[in-house]
Structures are given as C-alpha cells and as structure tokens.
Amino acid sequence: MSTALSQGGASRYTGSGTGKARQTEIGETALALSMEIRAQPGKLRSKALNPFTKLRRRLTPAQINFYFSIVCFFSPPVLGSLVSITFNAGGVWSVLLLAIRRRRFNIDRPMLALTAAIYAYCAAMVLASIVNGTLAADLRFFLPLITFLLFPISYSTWSITEKATLARIAILASTAACFGALAIAIFQYHWLGVRAEGGAGNPIVFATVTCLAVMTCLAGALSGIEKRWKLLVVAAIVGAMAIVYSGSRMIWVAVPIAGIVLLVINRRRFTGASVARFVAIGVVVALVIAAIGFRVVLDRTDFLVSDWDALNANGDHSTALGLRVAMWEIGFAAVRGMPIFGHGITASRALMKHGLQDQFGLQQSFSHFHNGFLTALVEAGLLGALALASIFVVAARNAARTLRRSADPVERFGATMILVAVITYLTGGMAGILVGHDILDATLMVFLISGTYLASGRTIAPTGKSVPAMAPDTSPQP
C-alpha cells in the first residue's frame, strides 16, 4: 500500500499527462466493480458471508495437519478406534487432493524402501488367497490392508508440516494421552473391576499404544526438543502406571527394553554424575510404580504360575497360557502343510477353530494365533512372514542410519520413534497380535510415517518443491 501511495504521489509531480491517465484507469476500474456489484449483489454477499468460505480461508493445509496430528497421537490410548478413522479418512482425502493436484508426492529413499516392504506384505496376503482359491472369501479381510496402502500417501501429506512443529505435537499430544490413559485405567480397574483397556477395548492393544506414548514423552525429555522435561517425565510415569493396570505382561517387558534403548541413544547427553542420578531416580520411580500396582502385578503373576501348573500337570489348555500353546501347536502344524504361500485368511481361521475343537475340545475361535509371525506364516506362508519382518527390519535400518550420521535433535527424535515402535510391536506381538487390528495398524503407520519423515525426510509445500510449509502459528514475512 505504501508503494502505491508513493507512486500516486510521484505522478502528481511528474506531469499532468501521467496523472490524468492514472485517474482515468482508477475511474474505469471503480466503474467496473460497481457494475459487477449491482449485477450480482446477492451472490457476492452470500460468498462473503458463507461460513464454509471463511473456514476454508482460515484452515490452511498446515493447520489441518496440525489438528490431524494431535488426534493421531492423542487418541490411541484414550479414544481407541478414532485414530483408525482419522488416519484412514485423512489418507482417502489425501488421495483426492493428489488426484486434483492440490498435493504432490514426496519421494524419499527411506520412504520408498519402507513402502516397498509394506506393499510386499500386502501383495503376499493377496497372493496367498489367489493360490488357495479363496480370494472371494478373503476379500472382506483385505479391508485392513488399506491402512498400509495409504502409507506413501499420508507420508506425502504429513511432509508439508515443519519438522519441529510435528515433533512437538507428537510429544505434547502423547503427554496428554498418558494422563488420559491413567484416568480411564483407574476407573476401569477399581470401579468396573476389569483389566484396564482404555478406549481401545482390549488390554493388550491399550498397553501397546500407551507404551508408545510413554516412550515418546521420554524421548522428548531426553532430546531437549521440549523444555518442560519435568512434565514429560511425570507423564511417562503416569502412562507406565496405566500400563501396569492393563495387566499386559509382554508390554511390561517391552517398557524396560525400550527405556534402555532410549538411554543408549541419548547417552551423550549424560555425564558420569548425571547417569548415577538418573539411575537413582529410575529406581525410585520403579519402586513407586511397583508399590501402586503391586496387587495387579501379583495377580497377573499368580495367573501365569497357575496356568503353567494346570498345563503341565493336567494338560489344561482352557487357560490363557494353555490356549496360546494350543494355537501355536495348531499353527505350526498348518505351516508344515502349506509352507510357501500359506492357507489364506479364511482357511487359517477355520483351521484354528476346528483344531481347538477336535484336538483340545475347546469351543473357541480367534482371529489370530497370538503370535504375529506365526499368524503371517499360516495365512501367507514364508513369503508373508518374510515380508512382514522386512517392514520392521527396513524401519530399524532407516532409524539406525539416521542415528549414526545425524546430530540434529529432531532427526534423532524421529529415529527414536521408529525404534520404540519396532521394539514395542515385536515384543507384544510374540504372544499377542502384531498387525491386523485397526488401532494397532493405524498407530503403527502414524509412528512409521512421522518417524521416517522426521528422521530423514524433506519438508515440502503442498504443491511446490522443497519449500517448507509454515507452522499454523506463524505468519508470512513481508
């Protein structure tokens, strides 16, 4: 505006001809605008007052990503399947934006390697059904694979968010999730008298996603990205207590393993004195958590011992441990029958159901064999199991490469997110479900996408090349 004023002022001193031409141009423009307003007054007025138009102008792509990311990191422990709904809806919307060229693909080498592994797993599942002639019967079971297929689409959309902004969103949303998880866990355990299952509706799933939130808080505190490290430590303790209330023994094992990995990754931030102090604090925190959750730990330990005694002494397979042993026996026998391509999803579930009934006299059925890789072996054979393993191997390799080469806190935080997800899923999947659950699948994609982008991706504008997108709380500079 100041430039226009200066030009107008200059025209008055440079000659009357220029001034008259300028006045004529302004007059013609004003006349055209007035005629347009008179011709379409209702249309222009409705457009100006349309709330959707105002909302569209206010919600920039960066702002949409901001709120989308908050939901994805906060909802798994507290709101359960909302993370799946949000992630898949966002992925489908991103497909439409790519189709009309409002977004563009962000292709990075680590993302391509991980995409190849994920797509290989999906292809192996479909191939197993084709080989066994059960494609029509298995078709409805392929719907969860859409979550995996959206990986490169969602990665490209998330890449328009500034890395530092996304990292802080992940940390602070996980902090809130830890507090929400404990509140729900206390209510469910003490008032309802059941194992804490949060918003997930399943104790194992709840413990898995809460473990990711806990480790994200600790990674944020150790990385120095978020200065309020005391709040993050408290949130991690609170989340760990929620995991105790879940009674998920395998995630109890995953928590210390992931915690040790976090300390190893950030070991350069500690001196000899701070290490001793940190260990002392850790011991005190562990004792406090153990004291609060003593009854839960004792009950779950007693159940394990009694299940073991019942299995060995009486051959009782009706307990939680006995059922797992029975399913593993049925699963390995099925793998020997079809080792390469597997049996397909529908046939695998039928094999489990009939095996439990015929061999062990149990009238029960499950959607998986309580071991992620055994489930993949039965459903898609050796090809499926290797493809599933490659997802975690490629992700861990990408993270290790970043940790080895980069000193940037945000990049190292992203690599840490990947390793935490790999450790948590593999540990919990040894005696439970690895993939194939909507909440677990969506949360795994959230961590692999955001972790890979933060660790080794590039920030792009929605439709431009390598131009950083603004954070929602920033404004363009003049």
SVG drawing of the C-alpha trace seen along z (x, -y; Angstrom):
<svg xmlns="http://www.w3.org/2000/svg" viewBox="-29 -19 61 103">
<polyline fill="none" stroke="black" stroke-width="0.4" points="0.0,0.0 2.9,-2.4 4.3,-1.7 1.0,-2.6 0.8,-5.8 4.3,-6.8 3.6,-6.1 0.5,-8.2 2.4,-11.0 5.1,-10.8 2.6,-11.1 1.4,-14.5 4.9,-15.9 6.0,-14.3 3.3,-15.8 -0.3,-16.2 -0.5,-13.7 0.5,-10.8 -1.9,-12.0 -4.8,-12.1 -4.1,-8.7 -3.9,-7.3 -7.2,-8.9 -8.8,-7.5 -7.6,-4.0 -8.8,-4.2 -12.2,-5.5 -12.7,-2.7 -11.8,-0.1 -14.2,-1.5 -17.0,-1.7 -16.4,2.0 -16.5,3.1 -19.7,1.1 -21.4,2.6 -20.4,6.1 -21.8,5.5 -25.1,4.2 -25.4,7.1 -24.7,9.9 -25.2,8.4 -26.7,11.5 -24.0,13.8 -21.2,11.6 -22.8,11.0 -23.5,14.8 -20.0,15.6 -18.6,13.1 -20.9,14.3 -20.6,18.1 -19.2,19.7 -17.6,22.5 -15.7,20.0 -14.4,18.3 -13.5,21.7 -11.6,22.7 -9.6,19.5 -8.7,19.9 -7.8,23.6 -4.6,23.8 -3.1,27.2 -0.6,26.7 -3.3,26.0 -5.3,29.0 -2.2,31.2 -1.7,29.6 -5.1,30.8 -4.9,34.1 -1.6,34.9 -2.9,34.1 -5.8,36.6 -3.5,39.3 -1.1,39.1 -3.6,38.4 -6.5,40.8 -5.0,44.4 -4.9,44.9 -7.9,42.7 -10.3,42.7 -9.3,46.0 -10.6,46.5 -10.8,42.8 -7.1,43.0 -8.0,45.5 -11.0,43.5 -8.9,40.3 -5.9,41.8 -7.8,43.6 -10.1,40.7 -7.1,38.4 -5.5,40.9 -8.5,41.1 -8.8,37.3 -5.1,37.0 -5.7,39.4 -8.4,36.9 -6.0,34.0 -3.3,35.8 -5.8,36.6 -6.7,32.9 -3.1,31.8 -3.6,30.0 -0.9,32.2 2.2,33.8 4.2,36.9 7.2,36.5 9.5,39.3 12.5,40.0 14.7,43.1 13.9,44.3 10.2,43.8 10.5,45.8 12.3,48.7 9.6,48.8 6.8,48.5 8.2,51.5 8.3,53.6 4.7,52.7 3.4,53.3 5.2,56.6 3.4,57.7 0.0,56.7 0.8,58.5 1.8,61.7 -1.6,61.7 -3.5,61.3 -1.3,63.9 -1.9,66.5 -5.7,66.1 -5.3,66.4 -3.1,69.6 -5.6,71.2 -8.6,70.1 -10.2,68.2 -9.9,64.7 -13.7,64.1 -14.0,65.4 -10.9,63.4 -12.0,60.1 -13.6,58.6 -10.5,59.3 -8.4,57.3 -10.0,54.0 -7.5,53.5 -4.7,53.6 -6.0,50.2 -4.3,48.6 -1.0,50.0 -1.5,49.0 -2.1,45.4 1.5,45.2 3.1,43.2 0.0,41.0 -0.1,40.0 3.7,39.6 3.5,37.0 0.7,35.1 2.5,35.1 5.6,33.7 4.1,30.3 4.4,29.8 7.5,28.3 9.6,31.0 10.0,29.2 6.3,28.5 5.4,32.1 7.9,33.3 6.4,31.1 2.8,32.1 3.8,35.8 5.4,35.1 2.6,32.9 -0.2,35.0 1.4,38.1 1.7,36.3 -2.0,35.6 -2.7,39.2 -0.7,40.6 -2.8,38.6 -6.0,39.7 -4.9,43.3 -4.3,43.4 -7.6,41.8 -9.5,44.4 -7.4,47.2 -8.1,46.3 -11.8,46.1 -11.9,49.4 -9.8,51.4 -11.1,50.0 -14.7,49.2 -15.5,51.8 -13.2,54.5 -11.7,55.3 -8.2,55.1 -7.6,51.6 -8.4,51.5 -8.7,47.7 -10.6,46.6 -9.1,49.5 -11.5,52.1 -8.6,54.6 -5.9,54.6 -3.1,55.7 -3.9,53.0 -4.3,50.4 -0.9,51.3 0.8,51.3 -0.3,47.8 0.2,46.4 3.8,47.7 4.4,45.7 3.0,42.6 5.2,43.2 8.4,43.6 7.5,40.6 7.4,38.5 10.7,39.8 12.3,39.3 11.1,35.7 12.5,35.1 15.9,36.6 16.2,35.0 15.7,31.5 13.1,30.6 10.5,29.8 11.9,27.7 9.3,28.8 11.1,32.1 9.7,32.4 6.1,32.5 7.2,35.1 8.8,37.3 5.7,37.1 3.5,38.0 5.7,41.0 5.4,42.2 1.6,41.8 1.5,43.7 3.6,46.5 1.1,46.9 -1.7,47.2 0.3,50.0 0.5,51.8 -3.2,51.6 -3.7,53.2 -2.1,56.4 -0.3,56.9 2.8,58.9 4.5,58.7 4.3,54.9 5.7,54.9 8.7,56.5 8.7,54.0 8.8,50.9 12.2,51.5 13.7,52.7 12.6,49.6 13.7,47.4 17.2,48.8 17.3,48.2 16.3,44.6 19.1,44.1 21.7,45.7 20.6,43.4 20.9,40.3 23.9,41.4 26.0,38.4 23.8,36.0 24.8,37.5 27.9,37.2 29.1,39.8 27.3,37.9 24.1,37.4 24.0,41.1 24.1,42.1 21.5,39.6 19.2,40.7 19.6,44.4 18.7,43.5 15.6,41.6 14.7,44.5 14.9,47.0 12.7,44.8 10.1,44.4 10.1,48.1 9.6,48.8 6.7,46.3 5.0,47.8 5.5,51.3 4.0,50.3 1.0,48.8 0.5,51.6 1.6,54.4 -1.8,56.1 -2.1,56.1 1.4,57.5 0.9,60.1 -2.5,61.2 -1.1,61.5 2.0,63.4 -0.3,65.8 -2.4,66.4 0.8,67.2 2.0,69.7 -1.3,71.3 -1.8,71.6 1.6,73.2 0.8,75.7 -2.5,76.5 -0.9,77.1 1.9,79.2 0.1,81.2 -3.3,81.7 -2.8,80.8 -5.4,78.0 -5.5,75.8 -8.5,73.7 -6.4,71.1 -4.8,68.1 -1.4,69.8 -2.9,73.1 -4.9,71.5 -1.7,69.9 0.2,73.2 -2.7,74.9 -2.9,72.3 0.9,72.4 0.7,76.2 -2.1,75.9 -0.4,73.1 3.0,74.8 1.2,77.9 -0.6,75.8 2.6,74.2 4.1,77.6 1.2,78.3 1.5,75.1 4.9,73.5 5.3,71.2 2.0,69.5 0.1,70.4 -3.7,71.2 -5.2,67.7 -7.1,65.8 -10.4,67.6 -8.9,71.1 -6.5,70.2 -9.3,69.2 -11.2,72.4 -8.1,74.5 -7.8,72.8 -11.4,73.3 -11.5,76.9 -8.1,77.6 -9.2,76.2 -12.4,78.3 -11.0,81.5 -7.6,81.7 -8.3,79.9 -12.1,79.9 -12.3,76.2 -15.3,74.3 -13.4,71.1 -12.1,69.3 -9.7,66.4 -8.7,64.1 -5.0,64.7 -2.6,67.2 -1.4,64.9 2.0,64.6 2.3,62.1 4.8,64.0 3.1,67.4 -0.2,65.8 1.6,64.5 3.1,67.9 -0.3,69.7 -2.1,67.0 0.5,66.1 3.3,68.6 7.0,67.9 6.5,65.1 4.1,63.3 6.2,63.8 9.4,62.5 7.5,59.5 6.1,58.7 9.5,59.0 11.0,56.7 8.8,53.9 10.4,53.8 13.9,54.5 13.8,51.7 12.3,49.3 15.0,50.1 17.7,49.8 16.5,46.4 16.5,45.3 19.9,46.7 21.4,44.9 20.0,41.6 21.3,42.1 24.7,43.0 25.0,39.9 22.9,37.1 23.3,35.0 20.1,33.0 17.8,33.4 14.6,33.6 16.0,36.1 17.3,38.3 13.9,38.0 12.2,39.3 14.6,42.2 13.9,42.9 10.2,43.0 10.8,45.7 12.9,47.9 10.4,47.5 7.6,48.7 9.6,51.6 10.6,52.8 7.1,52.4 5.3,54.1 7.8,57.0 7.8,57.7 4.0,57.5 3.5,59.5 5.4,62.5 2.4,63.6 -0.3,61.4 -1.3,59.6 1.2,57.8 -0.8,56.4 -4.4,56.9 -6.1,54.8 -7.4,51.4 -5.9,49.4 -2.6,51.1 -2.3,50.8 -3.2,47.1 -0.9,46.3 2.0,48.3 1.6,46.2 1.4,43.0 4.8,43.7 6.5,45.1 5.3,42.2 6.1,39.4 9.3,41.1 10.6,41.6 9.8,38.1 11.4,36.5 14.5,38.7 15.3,38.5 12.5,36.7 12.3,33.3 9.7,30.7 7.7,29.6 4.9,27.1 1.5,28.6 2.1,28.1 5.7,26.8 9.1,28.3 11.1,28.5 9.6,25.3 8.9,25.5 5.3,25.1 4.6,22.6 3.5,23.7 -0.1,22.8 1.0,20.1 3.3,18.3 2.6,15.6 4.3,14.8 7.1,12.3 6.9,9.1"/>
</svg>
